Structures are given as structure tokens and as C-alpha cells.
Amino acid sequence: MTQAFPLQGNDEYEGQDGMTLRDYFAARVLPMAIKEMNDAESYGADDAANLAYQYADSMMRAREA
């Protein structure tokens, strides 16, 4: 799986894998998803999060094309 912002470790620091690219994409589109959900006025936070991941999944598929 592709990671966003991995940190290399060294003798003093273990390093981190970073967040998944899918999570990064979802986080970037979440404000747009929240606005879209607010415009509809009948959805909640879970709906906005699910929409953000739908966009993220579309972006992941587009990368493969």
C-alpha cells in the first residue's frame, strides 16, 4: 500500500509508515464533502466522511488508469 509522508528511521528514531495515500486523499476532500453535505442539510458527519472516502477511492482508481 502506498503511504503518504513516511519518515525514515535512524539510530535514535524508529520512523513511521505515514498515513495511507487513500486516507490523505480523503482528508484533503473532506472539507468539500462537508460543504456538499451541509448544502443538502439532511446528512451527518458519517455521511460526509463516507463521501470523502468515495472521492478518495475514485482518486486511487484514477491513479491506476
PDB file of N, CA, C and O in Angstrom:
ATOM      1  N   MET A   1       0.843  -1.172   0.000  1.00  0.00           N
ATOM      2  CA  MET A   1       0.000   0.000   0.000  1.00  0.00           C
ATOM      3  C   MET A   1       0.888   1.236   0.000  1.00  0.00           C
ATOM      4  O   MET A   1       1.911   1.271   0.684  1.00  0.00           O
ATOM      5  N   THR A   2       0.503   2.231  -0.754  1.00  0.00           N
ATOM      6  CA  THR A   2       1.256   3.470  -0.843  1.00  0.00           C
ATOM      7  C   THR A   2       1.006   4.323   0.398  1.00  0.00           C
ATOM      8  O   THR A   2      -0.138   4.539   0.798  1.00  0.00           O
ATOM      9  N   GLN A   3       2.081   4.797   0.993  1.00  0.00           N
ATOM     10  CA  GLN A   3       1.982   5.637   2.177  1.00  0.00           C
ATOM     11  C   GLN A   3       2.283   7.089   1.819  1.00  0.00           C
ATOM     12  O   GLN A   3       3.091   7.361   0.931  1.00  0.00           O
ATOM     13  N   ALA A   4       1.643   8.001   2.501  1.00  0.00           N
ATOM     14  CA  ALA A   4       1.923   9.428   2.346  1.00  0.00           C
ATOM     15  C   ALA A   4       2.744   9.874   3.547  1.00  0.00           C
ATOM     16  O   ALA A   4       2.398   9.552   4.683  1.00  0.00           O
ATOM     17  N   PHE A   5       3.794  10.588   3.320  1.00  0.00           N
ATOM     18  CA  PHE A   5       4.643  11.169   4.352  1.00  0.00           C
ATOM     19  C   PHE A   5       5.333  10.159   5.283  1.00  0.00           C
ATOM     20  O   PHE A   5       5.335  10.354   6.498  1.00  0.00           O
ATOM     21  N   PRO A   6       5.910   9.096   4.739  1.00  0.00           N
ATOM     22  CA  PRO A   6       6.657   8.197   5.616  1.00  0.00           C
ATOM     23  C   PRO A   6       7.908   8.902   6.148  1.00  0.00           C
ATOM     24  O   PRO A   6       8.477   9.766   5.480  1.00  0.00           O
ATOM     25  N   LEU A   7       8.321   8.528   7.337  1.00  0.00           N
ATOM     26  CA  LEU A   7       9.531   9.090   7.933  1.00  0.00           C
ATOM     27  C   LEU A   7      10.561   7.983   8.096  1.00  0.00           C
ATOM     28  O   LEU A   7      10.282   6.947   8.699  1.00  0.00           O
ATOM     29  N   GLN A   8      11.744   8.208   7.560  1.00  0.00           N
ATOM     30  CA  GLN A   8      12.820   7.237   7.687  1.00  0.00           C
ATOM     31  C   GLN A   8      13.309   7.216   9.132  1.00  0.00           C
ATOM     32  O   GLN A   8      13.381   8.254   9.789  1.00  0.00           O
ATOM     33  N   GLY A   9      13.635   6.056   9.604  1.00  0.00           N
ATOM     34  CA  GLY A   9      14.189   5.925  10.938  1.00  0.00           C
ATOM     35  C   GLY A   9      15.710   6.067  10.905  1.00  0.00           C
ATOM     36  O   GLY A   9      16.326   6.067   9.840  1.00  0.00           O
ATOM     37  N   ASN A  10      16.292   6.186  12.076  1.00  0.00           N
ATOM     38  CA  ASN A  10      17.743   6.203  12.212  1.00  0.00           C
ATOM     39  C   ASN A  10      18.090   5.547  13.539  1.00  0.00           C
ATOM     40  O   ASN A  10      17.245   4.874  14.131  1.00  0.00           O
ATOM     41  N   ASP A  11      19.312   5.729  14.015  1.00  0.00           N
ATOM     42  CA  ASP A  11      19.732   5.086  15.266  1.00  0.00           C
ATOM     43  C   ASP A  11      18.936   5.568  16.475  1.00  0.00           C
ATOM     44  O   ASP A  11      18.787   4.836  17.454  1.00  0.00           O
ATOM     45  N   GLU A  12      18.428   6.789  16.412  1.00  0.00           N
ATOM     46  CA  GLU A  12      17.719   7.361  17.549  1.00  0.00           C
ATOM     47  C   GLU A  12      16.202   7.344  17.390  1.00  0.00           C
ATOM     48  O   GLU A  12      15.470   7.469  18.372  1.00  0.00           O
ATOM     49  N   TYR A  13      15.737   7.191  16.162  1.00  0.00           N
ATOM     50  CA  TYR A  13      14.311   7.320  15.882  1.00  0.00           C
ATOM     51  C   TYR A  13      13.852   6.131  15.069  1.00  0.00           C
ATOM     52  O   TYR A  13      14.484   5.777  14.073  1.00  0.00           O
ATOM     53  N   GLU A  14      12.758   5.511  15.480  1.00  0.00           N
ATOM     54  CA  GLU A  14      12.256   4.304  14.829  1.00  0.00           C
ATOM     55  C   GLU A  14      11.673   4.555  13.446  1.00  0.00           C
ATOM     56  O   GLU A  14      11.706   3.665  12.597  1.00  0.00           O
ATOM     57  N   GLY A  15      11.144   5.741  13.203  1.00  0.00           N
ATOM     58  CA  GLY A  15      10.495   6.028  11.920  1.00  0.00           C
ATOM     59  C   GLY A  15       9.019   5.709  11.972  1.00  0.00           C
ATOM     60  O   GLY A  15       8.539   5.088  12.921  1.00  0.00           O
ATOM     61  N   GLN A  16       8.301   6.137  10.949  1.00  0.00           N
ATOM     62  CA  GLN A  16       6.859   5.893  10.873  1.00  0.00           C
ATOM     63  C   GLN A  16       6.484   5.588   9.434  1.00  0.00           C
ATOM     64  O   GLN A  16       7.094   6.092   8.491  1.00  0.00           O
ATOM     65  N   ASP A  17       5.472   4.757   9.289  1.00  0.00           N
ATOM     66  CA  ASP A  17       4.996   4.412   7.950  1.00  0.00           C
ATOM     67  C   ASP A  17       4.290   5.580   7.279  1.00  0.00           C
ATOM     68  O   ASP A  17       4.275   5.668   6.051  1.00  0.00           O
ATOM     69  N   GLY A  18       3.711   6.468   8.055  1.00  0.00           N
ATOM     70  CA  GLY A  18       2.920   7.554   7.484  1.00  0.00           C
ATOM     71  C   GLY A  18       1.475   7.106   7.295  1.00  0.00           C
ATOM     72  O   GLY A  18       1.127   5.958   7.573  1.00  0.00           O
ATOM     73  N   MET A  19       0.648   8.014   6.825  1.00  0.00           N
ATOM     74  CA  MET A  19      -0.757   7.683   6.581  1.00  0.00           C
ATOM     75  C   MET A  19      -0.885   7.094   5.178  1.00  0.00           C
ATOM     76  O   MET A  19      -0.036   7.323   4.317  1.00  0.00           O
ATOM     77  N   THR A  20      -1.941   6.343   4.963  1.00  0.00           N
ATOM     78  CA  THR A  20      -2.129   5.792   3.632  1.00  0.00           C
ATOM     79  C   THR A  20      -2.482   6.910   2.664  1.00  0.00           C
ATOM     80  O   THR A  20      -3.028   7.938   3.063  1.00  0.00           O
ATOM     81  N   LEU A  21      -2.174   6.709   1.418  1.00  0.00           N
ATOM     82  CA  LEU A  21      -2.499   7.694   0.405  1.00  0.00           C
ATOM     83  C   LEU A  21      -4.020   7.880   0.314  1.00  0.00           C
ATOM     84  O   LEU A  21      -4.501   8.988   0.075  1.00  0.00           O
ATOM     85  N   ARG A  22      -4.757   6.808   0.503  1.00  0.00           N
ATOM     86  CA  ARG A  22      -6.224   6.887   0.498  1.00  0.00           C
ATOM     87  C   ARG A  22      -6.711   7.796   1.617  1.00  0.00           C
ATOM     88  O   ARG A  22      -7.582   8.639   1.402  1.00  0.00           O
ATOM     89  N   ASP A  23      -6.144   7.623   2.830  1.00  0.00           N
ATOM     90  CA  ASP A  23      -6.512   8.493   3.949  1.00  0.00           C
ATOM     91  C   ASP A  23      -6.148   9.944   3.656  1.00  0.00           C
ATOM     92  O   ASP A  23      -6.913  10.851   3.984  1.00  0.00           O
ATOM     93  N   TYR A  24      -4.998  10.171   3.048  1.00  0.00           N
ATOM     94  CA  TYR A  24      -4.574  11.525   2.706  1.00  0.00           C
ATOM     95  C   TYR A  24      -5.562  12.165   1.731  1.00  0.00           C
ATOM     96  O   TYR A  24      -5.987  13.305   1.919  1.00  0.00           O
ATOM     97  N   PHE A  25      -5.922  11.411   0.683  1.00  0.00           N
ATOM     98  CA  PHE A  25      -6.889  11.933  -0.283  1.00  0.00           C
ATOM     99  C   PHE A  25      -8.217  12.257   0.406  1.00  0.00           C
ATOM    100  O   PHE A  25      -8.805  13.310   0.160  1.00  0.00           O
ATOM    101  N   ALA A  26      -8.686  11.357   1.262  1.00  0.00           N
ATOM    102  CA  ALA A  26      -9.957  11.577   1.954  1.00  0.00           C
ATOM    103  C   ALA A  26      -9.889  12.828   2.828  1.00  0.00           C
ATOM    104  O   ALA A  26     -10.836  13.614   2.871  1.00  0.00           O
ATOM    105  N   ALA A  27      -8.782  13.006   3.514  1.00  0.00           N
ATOM    106  CA  ALA A  27      -8.627  14.184   4.372  1.00  0.00           C
ATOM    107  C   ALA A  27      -8.636  15.465   3.542  1.00  0.00           C
ATOM    108  O   ALA A  27      -9.181  16.481   3.973  1.00  0.00           O
ATOM    109  N   ARG A  28      -8.042  15.420   2.368  1.00  0.00           N
ATOM    110  CA  ARG A  28      -7.980  16.609   1.519  1.00  0.00           C
ATOM    111  C   ARG A  28      -9.355  16.985   0.959  1.00  0.00           C
ATOM    112  O   ARG A  28      -9.637  18.170   0.783  1.00  0.00           O
ATOM    113  N   VAL A  29     -10.209  16.008   0.677  1.00  0.00           N
ATOM    114  CA  VAL A  29     -11.529  16.328   0.112  1.00  0.00           C
ATOM    115  C   VAL A  29     -12.618  16.438   1.178  1.00  0.00           C
ATOM    116  O   VAL A  29     -13.755  16.788   0.861  1.00  0.00           O
ATOM    117  N   LEU A  30     -12.288  16.145   2.430  1.00  0.00           N
ATOM    118  CA  LEU A  30     -13.304  16.187   3.481  1.00  0.00           C
ATOM    119  C   LEU A  30     -13.976  17.554   3.594  1.00  0.00           C
ATOM    120  O   LEU A  30     -15.197  17.595   3.742  1.00  0.00           O
ATOM    121  N   PRO A  31     -13.249  18.685   3.534  1.00  0.00           N
ATOM    122  CA  PRO A  31     -13.960  19.974   3.603  1.00  0.00           C
ATOM    123  C   PRO A  31     -15.000  20.139   2.490  1.00  0.00           C
ATOM    124  O   PRO A  31     -16.084  20.672   2.727  1.00  0.00           O
ATOM    125  N   MET A  32     -14.673  19.685   1.288  1.00  0.00           N
ATOM    126  CA  MET A  32     -15.626  19.764   0.186  1.00  0.00           C
ATOM    127  C   MET A  32     -16.825  18.845   0.462  1.00  0.00           C
ATOM    128  O   MET A  32     -17.969  19.212   0.193  1.00  0.00           O
ATOM    129  N   ALA A  33     -16.554  17.656   0.998  1.00  0.00           N
ATOM    130  CA  ALA A  33     -17.646  16.724   1.302  1.00  0.00           C
ATOM    131  C   ALA A  33     -18.558  17.297   2.388  1.00  0.00           C
ATOM    132  O   ALA A  33     -19.779  17.156   2.314  1.00  0.00           O
ATOM    133  N   ILE A  34     -17.962  17.945   3.397  1.00  0.00           N
ATOM    134  CA  ILE A  34     -18.768  18.551   4.455  1.00  0.00           C
ATOM    135  C   ILE A  34     -19.651  19.650   3.872  1.00  0.00           C
ATOM    136  O   ILE A  34     -20.833  19.740   4.206  1.00  0.00           O
ATOM    137  N   LYS A  35     -19.083  20.487   3.003  1.00  0.00           N
ATOM    138  CA  LYS A  35     -19.876  21.540   2.381  1.00  0.00           C
ATOM    139  C   LYS A  35     -21.005  20.943   1.550  1.00  0.00           C
ATOM    140  O   LYS A  35     -22.138  21.421   1.591  1.00  0.00           O
ATOM    141  N   GLU A  36     -20.686  19.900   0.799  1.00  0.00           N
ATOM    142  CA  GLU A  36     -21.711  19.256  -0.022  1.00  0.00           C
ATOM    143  C   GLU A  36     -22.832  18.696   0.851  1.00  0.00           C
ATOM    144  O   GLU A  36     -24.008  18.813   0.507  1.00  0.00           O
ATOM    145  N   MET A  37     -22.468  18.086   1.981  1.00  0.00           N
ATOM    146  CA  MET A  37     -23.463  17.534   2.894  1.00  0.00           C
ATOM    147  C   MET A  37     -24.257  18.663   3.556  1.00  0.00           C
ATOM    148  O   MET A  37     -25.471  18.544   3.722  1.00  0.00           O
ATOM    149  N   ASN A  38     -23.591  19.754   3.935  1.00  0.00           N
ATOM    150  CA  ASN A  38     -24.301  20.884   4.559  1.00  0.00           C
ATOM    151  C   ASN A  38     -25.279  21.513   3.591  1.00  0.00           C
ATOM    152  O   ASN A  38     -26.366  21.935   3.987  1.00  0.00           O
ATOM    153  N   ASP A  39     -24.902  21.580   2.316  1.00  0.00           N
ATOM    154  CA  ASP A  39     -25.812  22.128   1.316  1.00  0.00           C
ATOM    155  C   ASP A  39     -27.085  21.280   1.222  1.00  0.00           C
ATOM    156  O   ASP A  39     -28.172  21.802   0.973  1.00  0.00           O
ATOM    157  N   ALA A  40     -26.936  19.971   1.423  1.00  0.00           N
ATOM    158  CA  ALA A  40     -28.102  19.083   1.359  1.00  0.00           C
ATOM    159  C   ALA A  40     -28.917  19.155   2.658  1.00  0.00           C
ATOM    160  O   ALA A  40     -30.116  18.877   2.650  1.00  0.00           O
ATOM    161  N   GLU A  41     -28.276  19.524   3.766  1.00  0.00           N
ATOM    162  CA  GLU A  41     -28.904  19.729   5.070  1.00  0.00           C
ATOM    163  C   GLU A  41     -29.611  18.506   5.649  1.00  0.00           C
ATOM    164  O   GLU A  41     -30.377  18.646   6.602  1.00  0.00           O
ATOM    165  N   SER A  42     -29.383  17.339   5.115  1.00  0.00           N
ATOM    166  CA  SER A  42     -30.059  16.167   5.673  1.00  0.00           C
ATOM    167  C   SER A  42     -29.078  15.032   5.961  1.00  0.00           C
ATOM    168  O   SER A  42     -29.475  13.873   6.078  1.00  0.00           O
ATOM    169  N   TYR A  43     -27.814  15.371   6.073  1.00  0.00           N
ATOM    170  CA  TYR A  43     -26.796  14.354   6.290  1.00  0.00           C
ATOM    171  C   TYR A  43     -25.951  14.722   7.494  1.00  0.00           C
ATOM    172  O   TYR A  43     -25.937  15.875   7.925  1.00  0.00           O
ATOM    173  N   GLY A  44     -25.246  13.737   8.037  1.00  0.00           N
ATOM    174  CA  GLY A  44     -24.403  13.967   9.202  1.00  0.00           C
ATOM    175  C   GLY A  44     -22.930  13.767   8.895  1.00  0.00           C
ATOM    176  O   GLY A  44     -22.533  13.604   7.741  1.00  0.00           O
ATOM    177  N   ALA A  45     -22.133  13.784   9.944  1.00  0.00           N
ATOM    178  CA  ALA A  45     -20.684  13.673   9.818  1.00  0.00           C
ATOM    179  C   ALA A  45     -20.270  12.340   9.192  1.00  0.00           C
ATOM    180  O   ALA A  45     -19.346  12.300   8.380  1.00  0.00           O
ATOM    181  N   ASP A  46     -20.938  11.264   9.558  1.00  0.00           N
ATOM    182  CA  ASP A  46     -20.600   9.960   8.977  1.00  0.00           C
ATOM    183  C   ASP A  46     -20.818   9.963   7.469  1.00  0.00           C
ATOM    184  O   ASP A  46     -20.039   9.374   6.720  1.00  0.00           O
ATOM    185  N   ASP A  47     -21.867  10.619   7.036  1.00  0.00           N
ATOM    186  CA  ASP A  47     -22.146  10.698   5.599  1.00  0.00           C
ATOM    187  C   ASP A  47     -21.047  11.483   4.876  1.00  0.00           C
ATOM    188  O   ASP A  47     -20.607  11.095   3.793  1.00  0.00           O
ATOM    189  N   ALA A  48     -20.612  12.584   5.482  1.00  0.00           N
ATOM    190  CA  ALA A  48     -19.544  13.380   4.873  1.00  0.00           C
ATOM    191  C   ALA A  48     -18.253  12.579   4.807  1.00  0.00           C
ATOM    192  O   ALA A  48     -17.545  12.628   3.800  1.00  0.00           O
ATOM    193  N   ALA A  49     -17.937  11.840   5.867  1.00  0.00           N
ATOM    194  CA  ALA A  49     -16.731  11.010   5.883  1.00  0.00           C
ATOM    195  C   ALA A  49     -16.815   9.923   4.812  1.00  0.00           C
ATOM    196  O   ALA A  49     -15.838   9.664   4.108  1.00  0.00           O
ATOM    197  N   ASN A  50     -17.970   9.294   4.691  1.00  0.00           N
ATOM    198  CA  ASN A  50     -18.138   8.258   3.671  1.00  0.00           C
ATOM    199  C   ASN A  50     -17.997   8.841   2.273  1.00  0.00           C
ATOM    200  O   ASN A  50     -17.399   8.218   1.396  1.00  0.00           O
ATOM    201  N   LEU A  51     -18.542  10.029   2.065  1.00  0.00           N
ATOM    202  CA  LEU A  51     -18.406  10.681   0.764  1.00  0.00           C
ATOM    203  C   LEU A  51     -16.941  11.006   0.476  1.00  0.00           C
ATOM    204  O   LEU A  51     -16.476  10.829  -0.650  1.00  0.00           O
ATOM    205  N   ALA A  52     -16.214  11.479   1.487  1.00  0.00           N
ATOM    206  CA  ALA A  52     -14.791  11.783   1.305  1.00  0.00           C
ATOM    207  C   ALA A  52     -14.030  10.534   0.871  1.00  0.00           C
ATOM    208  O   ALA A  52     -13.165  10.614  -0.002  1.00  0.00           O
ATOM    209  N   TYR A  53     -14.337   9.388   1.464  1.00  0.00           N
ATOM    210  CA  TYR A  53     -13.658   8.149   1.067  1.00  0.00           C
ATOM    211  C   TYR A  53     -14.108   7.676  -0.316  1.00  0.00           C
ATOM    212  O   TYR A  53     -13.332   7.034  -1.024  1.00  0.00           O
ATOM    213  N   GLN A  54     -15.321   7.973  -0.705  1.00  0.00           N
ATOM    214  CA  GLN A  54     -15.738   7.651  -2.071  1.00  0.00           C
ATOM    215  C   GLN A  54     -14.907   8.441  -3.071  1.00  0.00           C
ATOM    216  O   GLN A  54     -14.456   7.901  -4.081  1.00  0.00           O
ATOM    217  N   TYR A  55     -14.707   9.737  -2.779  1.00  0.00           N
ATOM    218  CA  TYR A  55     -13.838  10.548  -3.642  1.00  0.00           C
ATOM    219  C   TYR A  55     -12.412  10.006  -3.622  1.00  0.00           C
ATOM    220  O   TYR A  55     -11.765   9.918  -4.666  1.00  0.00           O
ATOM    221  N   ALA A  56     -11.925   9.643  -2.444  1.00  0.00           N
ATOM    222  CA  ALA A  56     -10.568   9.110  -2.324  1.00  0.00           C
ATOM    223  C   ALA A  56     -10.417   7.827  -3.136  1.00  0.00           C
ATOM    224  O   ALA A  56      -9.410   7.636  -3.817  1.00  0.00           O
ATOM    225  N   ASP A  57     -11.407   6.957  -3.065  1.00  0.00           N
ATOM    226  CA  ASP A  57     -11.355   5.714  -3.840  1.00  0.00           C
ATOM    227  C   ASP A  57     -11.335   6.010  -5.341  1.00  0.00           C
ATOM    228  O   ASP A  57     -10.643   5.334  -6.102  1.00  0.00           O
ATOM    229  N   SER A  58     -12.088   7.013  -5.758  1.00  0.00           N
ATOM    230  CA  SER A  58     -12.071   7.409  -7.170  1.00  0.00           C
ATOM    231  C   SER A  58     -10.692   7.909  -7.571  1.00  0.00           C
ATOM    232  O   SER A  58     -10.206   7.599  -8.659  1.00  0.00           O
ATOM    233  N   MET A  59     -10.064   8.680  -6.694  1.00  0.00           N
ATOM    234  CA  MET A  59      -8.713   9.178  -6.990  1.00  0.00           C
ATOM    235  C   MET A  59      -7.711   8.033  -7.053  1.00  0.00           C
ATOM    236  O   MET A  59      -6.807   8.042  -7.888  1.00  0.00           O
ATOM    237  N   MET A  60      -7.868   7.049  -6.174  1.00  0.00           N
ATOM    238  CA  MET A  60      -6.961   5.901  -6.209  1.00  0.00           C
ATOM    239  C   MET A  60      -7.128   5.127  -7.527  1.00  0.00           C
ATOM    240  O   MET A  60      -6.143   4.701  -8.130  1.00  0.00           O
ATOM    241  N   ARG A  61      -8.384   4.950  -7.965  1.00  0.00           N
ATOM    242  CA  ARG A  61      -8.615   4.262  -9.245  1.00  0.00           C
ATOM    243  C   ARG A  61      -8.039   5.063 -10.402  1.00  0.00           C
ATOM    244  O   ARG A  61      -7.475   4.486 -11.332  1.00  0.00           O
ATOM    245  N   ALA A  62      -8.175   6.389 -10.359  1.00  0.00           N
ATOM    246  CA  ALA A  62      -7.645   7.233 -11.423  1.00  0.00           C
ATOM    247  C   ALA A  62      -6.129   7.125 -11.530  1.00  0.00           C
ATOM    248  O   ALA A  62      -5.576   7.230 -12.625  1.00  0.00           O
ATOM    249  N   ARG A  63      -5.457   6.917 -10.411  1.00  0.00           N
ATOM    250  CA  ARG A  63      -4.002   6.755 -10.419  1.00  0.00           C
ATOM    251  C   ARG A  63      -3.590   5.482 -11.164  1.00  0.00           C
ATOM    252  O   ARG A  63      -2.517   5.421 -11.764  1.00  0.00           O
ATOM    253  N   GLU A  64      -4.459   4.467 -11.116  1.00  0.00           N
ATOM    254  CA  GLU A  64      -4.151   3.181 -11.758  1.00  0.00           C
ATOM    255  C   GLU A  64      -4.392   3.212 -13.259  1.00  0.00           C
ATOM    256  O   GLU A  64      -3.866   2.374 -13.991  1.00  0.00           O
ATOM    257  N   ALA A  65      -5.183   4.168 -13.718  1.00  0.00           N
ATOM    258  CA  ALA A  65      -5.547   4.234 -15.148  1.00  0.00           C
ATOM    259  C   ALA A  65      -4.389   4.706 -15.998  1.00  0.00           C
ATOM    260  O   ALA A  65      -4.523   4.818 -17.217  1.00  0.00           O
TER     261      ALA A  65
END
